[in-house]
């Protein structure tokens, strides 16, 4: 049986990928974040309140 998580900001149920918005951006245009090698970063956010749930590096270039 799958476990349902709750958003810590709004207490909304996060039971599937439909409950999470995935945002990605490239760091090539942001000098402070590029670390001398462009990367693609991502952020997972609650679709109800847009609070950040997690994120990281999706790929390097």
C-alpha positions as CSV (number, residue, x, y, z in Angstrom):
1,X,0.0,0.0,0.0
2,X,1.5,3.4,-1.0
3,X,2.2,5.9,1.6
4,X,0.7,9.3,1.2
5,X,2.9,12.3,2.1
6,X,1.7,15.7,3.2
7,X,3.1,19.1,2.3
8,X,4.7,20.6,5.4
9,X,3.5,24.1,4.5
10,X,-0.2,23.6,3.7
11,X,-0.9,20.0,4.7
12,X,-2.1,19.0,1.2
13,X,-1.9,15.4,0.2
14,X,0.9,14.4,-2.1
15,X,-0.1,11.0,-3.4
16,X,1.0,11.2,-7.0
17,X,3.1,13.1,-9.5
18,X,0.0,15.2,-10.3
19,X,0.4,16.7,-6.8
20,X,3.9,17.9,-7.5
21,X,5.1,20.5,-10.0
22,X,8.6,20.0,-11.5
23,X,10.5,23.2,-12.5
24,X,13.8,23.0,-14.2
25,X,16.3,25.6,-15.3
26,X,19.8,25.7,-16.8
27,X,22.6,27.4,-14.8
28,X,24.6,28.4,-17.9
29,X,23.1,31.9,-17.8
30,X,23.6,32.3,-14.0
31,X,27.3,32.8,-13.3
32,X,27.0,32.4,-9.5
33,X,25.4,29.0,-9.9
34,X,27.3,27.5,-12.8
35,X,30.3,26.3,-10.9
36,X,32.3,26.6,-14.1
37,X,30.1,23.8,-15.7
38,X,26.5,24.5,-16.8
39,X,24.0,22.2,-15.2
40,X,20.3,21.6,-15.3
41,X,18.8,22.1,-11.9
42,X,15.3,21.1,-10.8
43,X,12.8,21.9,-8.1
44,X,9.8,19.9,-6.9
45,X,7.0,22.0,-5.5
46,X,3.6,21.4,-4.0
47,X,0.9,22.2,-6.6
48,X,-1.4,23.5,-3.9
49,X,0.9,26.2,-2.3
50,X,4.0,26.1,-4.5
51,X,6.3,25.4,-1.4
52,X,9.6,23.7,-2.4
53,X,9.5,20.0,-1.5
54,X,12.9,19.1,-2.9
55,X,15.3,19.6,-5.8
56,X,18.8,18.9,-7.1
57,X,20.9,18.5,-10.2
58,X,19.0,16.7,-13.0
59,X,21.9,16.6,-15.5
60,X,25.2,18.1,-16.3
61,X,26.2,19.4,-19.7
